Amino acid sequence: MRKHHVCPKCEHRTILLVDSVPDRTSGQVHASYAAATPDGNYWIGGERFAGAGKLSAAICKGCGYTELYCEDPGSIPIDGRLVREVTAEAPTAYR
């Protein structure tokens, strides 16, 4: 949707591209992130966290369908607790 500007749900051709998905905490608005990484600037449950993987969005102006995109997925550290990486097995050929 972000590249071709056509909604995959309703085929509408007007798309809103949102550069930064806002998040609001304590009366302040800031960018949303796909993951939280330890030892940052934000407090969550007594630990300090920072955001990783800034989010942007594409929104269909016809039906409202929304796709979120992570600007830099490589910036998200895989720690096995907050972020786990999984890989699908290769499909098997059917005879």
N, C-alpha and C positions, 0 to 999 in steps of 0.2 A: 504494500500500500504506500509505503514511504517513497519507493522508487517510481512506481508506475501511476500513482495518483488515481487508482481505481479501487473501490471498496470490494474486498473478496466476499462479503456477505450480500450486499444489495446492488453492487455494480455502479453505485453513484460515483460521479467523477469530480466531486469537489471535496478535497481533503484539507484539514487543518493540520499543519506541521507545528508542533510545540517543541521549541528548542530545549526548554528546561521544565520538567514537571515539578510544580511547587509543592512544598510540604510546610505545614505550619506547626510550630511548637512554641509554647510560652509566649504567644502573641507575635512571634517573628516568622517571617516567610523565608525559606531557603530552598535550595534544590533538593530533590529526592534522589536517593541512591539505591542500587540493587542490593547492596550488602553493607553490613557494618563490620568494621575492622577494629580490633582491640587497640588500646593506647592512643586514642584520638582525642577530639575536643568535646564530645558529647557524653553525657552520663546516661546510662541505661542500667537500672538495677544495681548501682554501685560500681560498675566498671566504666572505664572511659572508652568511647568509641568514636571513630570517624567514618565517613561514608566512602564507598568505593563503587565505581561503575555508575556514573551519573546517568539518570534516566531522561529520555526524550520520548515524545509520543506522536502518533499519527491518528487523527480522529476523522471518521466519516461524517460530513456535514449532513448527510441524508438520514442515516439510521443511528448514528452515535457510536458505532462499533469503534473500539479503540485498541491500538497495538502499542505496547511499550517497547522501547529499544534501549539497550545498554550501550552507552557511548564507547566505553573501553572495557570489555569483559576481561582483558588481560590484567587489569589493575586490581582485580578482586583476588585477594590471597585465599588459597584453599587451606583451611586449618583442620578439617575433619570434624569440627564442632559446629561452627556457625555456617560454614560453607563446605559442602562435600561435592566431589566430582564423580560422576558416574558415566560409563560409556556403554552404549547398546551393543549387544553381540551382533556380528554380521549376520544378515538374513541367510537362511539356508535355501538352496535352490530346490524347487519342487519338480518332480519328474512326471 
